[in-house]
Amino acid sequence: MDCRDVFRRISDYLDGDLDADLKRAIEAHACGCHHCEVIIDTTRMTIKLYCDGQSVILPIQVHHRLHAVLRSRCRDKLA
């Protein structure tokens, strides 16, 4: 099992759709590979946050900074 194998199977792993041997192989690889461990944890948390579907109210300063960055990046891509 290498990083590419983990990336190919991450969705099935997180959905619980792998057989026990593949699941153990991914977990063993992630224990020794910080990069894959972070990818798995981040993907799991992203799915959890998305599925919770709760709106988050940003402080007004964060709201303004976020919009300024987004506008700037859009202008850069259009230029």
MINUTOR-234503 format. One record per residue (C-alpha): residue in three letters; z, y, x. Coordinates in steps of 0.25 Angstrom, whole numbers, plus 5000, padded with zeros to 4 digits. Last residue first. Layout:
% residues N
<r: ALA; z: Z; y: Y; x: X>
...
This chain:
% residues 79
<r: ALA; z: 4938; y: 5159; x: 4975>
<r: LEU; z: 4940; y: 5151; x: 4962>
<r: LYS; z: 4950; y: 5141; x: 4970>
<r: ASP; z: 4958; y: 5153; x: 4976>
<r: ARG; z: 4958; y: 5160; x: 4962>
<r: CYS; z: 4964; y: 5147; x: 4956>
<r: ARG; z: 4974; y: 5146; x: 4967>
<r: SER; z: 4979; y: 5160; x: 4966>
<r: ARG; z: 4980; y: 5159; x: 4950>
<r: LEU; z: 4988; y: 5146; x: 4952>
<r: VAL; z: 4997; y: 5153; x: 4963>
<r: ALA; z: 5000; y: 5165; x: 4954>
<r: HIS; z: 5002; y: 5156; x: 4942>
<r: LEU; z: 5013; y: 5148; x: 4949>
<r: ARG; z: 5019; y: 5161; x: 4955>
<r: HIS; z: 5020; y: 5167; x: 4941>
<r: HIS; z: 5026; y: 5154; x: 4935>
<r: VAL; z: 5036; y: 5153; x: 4946>
<r: GLN; z: 5041; y: 5167; x: 4944>
<r: ILE; z: 5042; y: 5165; x: 4929>
<r: PRO; z: 5051; y: 5153; x: 4930>
<r: LEU; z: 5043; y: 5140; x: 4926>
<r: ILE; z: 5045; y: 5133; x: 4913>
<r: VAL; z: 5042; y: 5119; x: 4914>
<r: SER; z: 5036; y: 5112; x: 4902>
<r: GLN; z: 5040; y: 5097; x: 4900>
<r: GLY; z: 5029; y: 5087; x: 4900>
<r: ASP; z: 5038; y: 5076; x: 4905>
<r: CYS; z: 5025; y: 5068; x: 4908>
<r: TYR; z: 5020; y: 5078; x: 4918>
<r: LEU; z: 5034; y: 5079; x: 4925>
<r: LYS; z: 5035; y: 5064; x: 4926>
<r: ILE; z: 5020; y: 5062; x: 4931>
<r: THR; z: 5022; y: 5073; x: 4941>
<r: MET; z: 5036; y: 5066; x: 4945>
<r: ARG; z: 5029; y: 5052; x: 4947>
<r: THR; z: 5017; y: 5059; x: 4955>
<r: THR; z: 5027; y: 5066; x: 4964>
<r: ASP; z: 5035; y: 5053; x: 4966>
<r: ILE; z: 5023; y: 5045; x: 4969>
<r: ILE; z: 5017; y: 5055; x: 4978>
<r: VAL; z: 5030; y: 5057; x: 4986>
<r: GLU; z: 5032; y: 5042; x: 4988>
<r: CYS; z: 5017; y: 5041; x: 4993>
<r: HIS; z: 5019; y: 5052; x: 5003>
<r: HIS; z: 5033; y: 5047; x: 5008>
<r: CYS; z: 5027; y: 5033; x: 5011>
<r: GLY; z: 5037; y: 5022; x: 5014>
<r: CYS; z: 5043; y: 5021; x: 5000>
<r: ALA; z: 5030; y: 5024; x: 4994>
<r: HIS; z: 5023; y: 5012; x: 5000>
<r: ALA; z: 5035; y: 5003; x: 4995>
<r: GLU; z: 5034; y: 5009; x: 4981>
<r: ILE; z: 5019; y: 5007; x: 4981>
<r: ALA; z: 5020; y: 4993; x: 4985>
<r: ARG; z: 5031; y: 4990; x: 4975>
<r: LYS; z: 5022; y: 4995; x: 4964>
<r: LEU; z: 5010; y: 4987; x: 4969>
<r: ASP; z: 5019; y: 4974; x: 4969>
<r: ALA; z: 5025; y: 4977; x: 4955>
<r: ASP; z: 5012; y: 4979; x: 4948>
<r: LEU; z: 5008; y: 4993; x: 4945>
<r: ASP; z: 5007; y: 5001; x: 4932>
<r: GLY; z: 5020; y: 5008; x: 4933>
<r: ASP; z: 5014; y: 5021; x: 4929>
<r: LEU; z: 5019; y: 5027; x: 4943>
<r: TYR; z: 5012; y: 5015; x: 4950>
<r: ASP; z: 5000; y: 5015; x: 4942>
<r: SER; z: 4998; y: 5030; x: 4945>
<r: ILE; z: 5001; y: 5029; x: 4960>
<r: ARG; z: 4992; y: 5017; x: 4962>
<r: ARG; z: 4980; y: 5024; x: 4970>
<r: PHE; z: 4990; y: 5033; x: 4977>
<r: VAL; z: 4999; y: 5022; x: 4981>
<r: ASP; z: 4987; y: 5014; x: 4986>
<r: ARG; z: 4982; y: 5026; x: 4994>
<r: CYS; z: 4996; y: 5028; x: 5000>
<r: ASP; z: 4996; y: 5014; x: 5005>
<r: MET; z: 5000; y: 5000; x: 5000>
